[in-house]
Amino acid sequence: MRRGRSGFTLIELLVVIAIIAILAAILFPVFAQARDKARQATCTSNLKQIGTVLLMYIQDYDGWYPPAQPACCLGKNQISQDAIWEEMEPYHKNKEVWRCPSDPTPYVTIPMPRLGFKGGYAVSYLVNETGWSDPKVPHLAYANNSAQVSEPASFIYFCEFVMGTKDNGPMIGVGPANGSSSRLPPPDEVITPDRVYNLAGNSAYNVPPRHSGGNNYLYADGHVKWARSTLGRHWWMSPPQ
């Protein structure tokens, strides 16, 4: 009398393992892509909330934007005054909106008790201050009025960034830059993420594409857009016509 089968043969086990390996190879990239999309959606939501806060702020302050850095670099290796996050805090009450989940090393703001700044923000988004070294054009290094923005739906206000050096403040510069200066790029020039510098002129601190080959940008009218690249005019408060 023949005894019944009590297990799998080696060939059968190898076939099952091979099938599992093939399914894993197919599904793991799908899961990773879904995770990245979820992070991108969170980043977009964060920026939309910041955009709503920005519009509320300028409505309450007669069109004036919050100052990005009212005082800068008071001492060696001292970060510029981290004003804008705390200027906007009464409107959002949530520090988490300033961090993108795809940013592994957000910039943590420092406390400044003398000026009433508490610090402790993990920040992934910075103000577009392109042009701060050009005295002939308006820029966002200090509080400017929204009336100076000729195309709010096309002007980038906040964008993703990488922190540069300890003596660099809450600003972002767009290449091409020269040394420590930040000049506005030609209006029709294509600006890819690798040309967006946190430290003007130093490509070691350029912004990586964090979301499917691109980044999220918050525009002055409050809308958020993902893009692989932008145009030079998107970084001008009032681009030439």
C-alpha positions in Angstrom: 0.0 0.0 0.0 1.4 3.4 -1.1 1.8 6.1 1.5 0.3 9.6 0.8 2.4 12.6 0.0 3.5 14.4 3.2 5.2 17.5 1.7 6.5 19.4 -1.3 9.3 18.3 -3.5 12.4 20.5 -3.8 11.4 21.5 -7.4 8.0 22.6 -6.2 9.5 24.7 -3.4 11.9 26.3 -5.8 9.0 27.2 -8.2 7.1 28.8 -5.3 10.1 30.8 -4.2 10.7 32.0 -7.8 7.1 33.1 -8.1 7.3 35.0 -4.8 10.5 36.7 -6.0 9.0 37.7 -9.3 5.9 39.2 -7.5 8.1 41.1 -5.1 10.2 42.5 -7.9 7.0 43.7 -9.6 5.2 45.0 -6.5 8.0 46.7 -4.5 8.6 49.5 -7.0 4.8 50.0 -7.1 4.7 50.3 -3.3 7.7 52.7 -3.3 6.1 54.9 -5.9 2.8 54.9 -3.9 4.8 56.0 -0.8 6.6 58.7 -2.7 3.2 60.0 -4.1 1.8 60.0 -0.6 4.8 62.1 0.6 4.4 64.5 -2.4 0.7 64.9 -1.5 1.6 65.8 2.1 4.2 68.3 0.9 1.6 69.8 -1.4 -0.9 70.0 1.4 1.7 71.7 3.6 2.4 74.4 1.1 -1.3 75.0 0.4 -1.8 75.6 4.1 1.2 78.0 4.2 -0.3 79.7 1.1 -3.6 80.2 2.9 -1.7 81.6 5.9 0.2 84.0 3.7 -3.0 85.3 2.1 -4.5 85.8 5.6 -1.4 87.6 6.8 -1.3 90.1 3.9 -5.0 90.8 4.2 -4.5 91.7 7.9 -1.4 93.8 7.2 -2.7 95.9 4.3 -1.0 93.9 1.6 2.4 93.7 3.3 4.3 90.4 3.3 5.9 89.0 6.5 9.6 90.0 6.8 11.9 87.1 5.9 14.9 88.4 7.7 14.5 91.8 9.4 18.0 91.5 10.8 20.8 89.4 9.3 23.9 87.7 10.5 24.5 89.5 13.8 27.6 87.5 14.6 30.0 85.0 13.0 28.3 81.6 12.2 25.0 83.0 13.5 22.0 82.2 11.4 19.9 85.2 10.2 16.8 86.0 12.2 14.3 83.2 11.7 11.4 85.5 11.5 9.0 84.4 8.8 7.9 81.1 10.3 7.1 82.7 13.6 5.5 85.8 12.0 3.1 83.4 10.4 2.6 81.1 13.4 -0.5 82.8 14.9 -2.4 81.8 11.7 -1.5 78.1 11.5 -0.5 76.9 15.1 1.2 73.9 13.6 5.0 73.6 13.1 4.7 70.4 11.1 3.4 72.2 8.0 7.0 73.5 7.4 8.5 70.1 6.9 8.3 68.0 3.7 8.3 64.3 4.6 10.7 63.7 1.7 13.3 66.0 3.3 15.8 63.9 5.3 17.6 66.9 6.8 15.3 69.9 7.4 16.8 73.1 8.7 16.0 73.5 12.4 15.5 77.2 13.4 17.3 78.6 16.4 15.7 80.4 19.3 16.3 84.1 19.5 14.8 85.2 22.9 15.9 88.8 22.5 13.6 89.1 19.5 10.9 86.8 20.9 11.6 83.9 18.5 11.2 80.5 20.0 12.9 78.5 17.3 12.5 74.7 16.9 10.9 74.7 13.5 12.1 71.9 11.2 11.9 73.8 7.9 11.9 72.4 4.3 10.5 75.5 2.5 12.2 78.9 2.1 11.2 82.2 0.7 12.3 83.1 -2.8 14.7 86.0 -2.2 16.3 85.9 -5.7 17.8 89.3 -6.6 18.7 90.3 -3.0 22.1 91.7 -4.3 20.5 93.8 -7.0 19.5 97.2 -5.7 17.4 98.0 -8.8 14.7 95.3 -8.3 12.3 94.5 -5.5 12.9 91.2 -3.7 11.6 89.4 -0.6 14.6 89.7 1.7 12.6 92.3 3.7 8.9 92.9 3.9 7.5 94.1 0.6 4.0 94.9 -0.4 2.0 92.5 -2.5 1.2 95.3 -4.9 4.8 95.0 -6.2 4.0 91.5 -7.5 2.7 92.1 -11.0 1.9 88.4 -11.7 0.9 86.7 -8.4 -0.1 83.4 -10.1 3.4 83.2 -11.7 5.6 84.4 -8.9 7.2 81.7 -6.7 7.0 82.7 -3.0 8.1 79.5 -1.2 10.0 76.6 -2.6 11.8 73.5 -1.3 15.5 73.8 -0.3 18.7 72.3 1.2 20.3 74.2 4.0 23.7 75.6 3.1 26.1 77.0 5.8 25.4 78.1 9.4 25.8 81.8 8.5 23.2 81.7 5.7 19.7 82.9 6.5 16.2 81.9 5.4 16.6 82.7 1.8 17.0 81.0 -1.5 18.9 82.1 -4.6 18.5 80.9 -8.2 21.4 80.4 -10.4 23.3 81.4 -12.4 24.8 83.2 -9.4 28.2 84.8 -9.0 30.1 84.3 -5.7 27.9 85.5 -2.9 25.5 87.5 -5.1 22.0 86.7 -6.3 21.0 88.2 -9.6 17.6 87.6 -11.2 17.9 85.2 -14.1 16.8 86.1 -17.7 12.9 85.9 -17.8 12.7 83.1 -20.3 15.6 81.0 -19.0 14.7 77.5 -17.9 15.6 76.9 -14.2 15.9 73.3 -13.2 16.1 72.2 -9.5 19.8 71.8 -9.6 20.1 75.5 -10.3 18.2 76.6 -7.2 20.7 77.4 -4.6 20.3 78.0 -0.9 23.7 79.6 -0.9 24.1 81.8 -3.9 26.9 80.7 -6.2 27.6 77.4 -4.4 26.1 74.5 -6.3 27.0 72.2 -3.4 23.8 73.4 -1.8 21.5 73.1 -4.8 17.9 71.8 -4.3 17.4 68.1 -5.3 14.3 67.0 -7.1 12.4 65.4 -4.3 9.1 64.3 -6.0 9.2 62.2 -9.2 12.0 64.3 -10.7 10.6 67.7 -9.7 9.6 69.9 -6.7 6.6 71.7 -5.3 6.3 75.5 -5.5 4.0 77.8 -3.7 3.0 80.9 -5.7 2.1 84.3 -4.4 -1.6 83.8 -5.2 -1.7 80.8 -2.8 -1.7 77.9 -5.4 0.8 75.1 -5.4 2.3 73.5 -8.5 4.7 70.6 -9.0 7.2 71.1 -11.8 10.4 69.6 -13.1 11.6 73.1 -14.1 10.5 76.8 -13.9 11.2 79.9 -15.9 13.4 82.8 -14.8 10.4 85.1 -14.7 8.8 83.0 -12.0 11.4 84.3 -9.6 10.9 88.0 -10.4 8.4 90.0 -8.3 7.8 92.1 -11.4 9.3 90.5 -14.6 9.9 92.7 -17.7 7.2 92.5 -20.3 
